[in-house]
Amino acid sequence: MTTTTKTGKVYLNIVDQWLDTIPAAEAEDFREFAEVTPSIIEIWVYAGIVGYEGTFNDLARWVKMKYKKLDRRGILNSEISALHADIQELRMAIGGGEIKGSDGAARLAALEKELRSHIETSERFNKTTDKRGLILAGADRVMREITGIFKDDPQFAEPIENAINAVWAKIYSEISNG
């Protein structure tokens, strides 16, 4: 999607257009956050705090286009699959007599231990990611509701925005360190 403004500036997506509407310091902070944060959910929540009203899909496409993200979950799952296949091959080799039983048993025990470790890491990663996403999504919802309630009362706009930014920073710091 391309958009042309009245000034003639052409935007390839809604996110770049939105970034030009917010203060330069906030836009730069957001870009830095998007670059270093692996979770698109966290980036989307942060964008909402800074006033992004576009869709999740537009933001996800923008992040994918601008910043290379390492698929840690995919890598871990492929390692688990590879270890599982290695264990199966080793068992077949032991059963077929290609590898001596005592040597094979030691290798098998080591591979199974590594597989269990990878599975535990994967489960811990999933729980942590789910927990962080739920906390941030809940915080985002509360902050949007509070902003919506007081949007017509200008005397509360700045204090609420300051409070929301402070709460966002505190929540993000707590879940990032805990």
C-alpha positions, 0 to 999 in steps of 0.5 A: 500500500502506498500513500501520498500526502498533500505535501507530496511525500510518498509512504510505502506503509502506514507505519512509516506515515504514523512515525512521521506524525509523532515527535522525532525522539519518540519515533527514534525510541520506537525504531530502536525498540523495534530493532532490539525486541524479538517479540512482535507482540511487545512491539505492537503494544509499545506502538499502541502506547505511543499512539499507533492506531493501525493494524497489527498486520501492517505493523508486523509486515513493517517490522519484518521488512525493516528488521531481521528477527531471529526465530528462536522458537523455530530454531529450538523446535528444529533442534528438538526434531533433529535430536529426536531423529538422531536418537531414532537412528542411534537406536536402529544402529544399536539394534542392527549391531552397527554400534556396540551396545555399551558405546551406543547406550552411553551415546543414547543417554547423552542424546536423550539428556540433551533432548530433555534439556531442549524440551524444557527450554522450549516449554520455559520459553513458551511460558515466558513469552505467553506470560509477557504477551498477556501482561503487556496486552492487558496493560495496553488495554487498560491504558487505552481504556483510561485514555478513552475515558478522559480523551474529552477532558484536556486537563487530564490528558497530559497527566494521564499520558505521563502516568501511562508512559511511567507505568509502561516503563515500569511494567516492561522493566519488571517483566524484562528483568523477571 
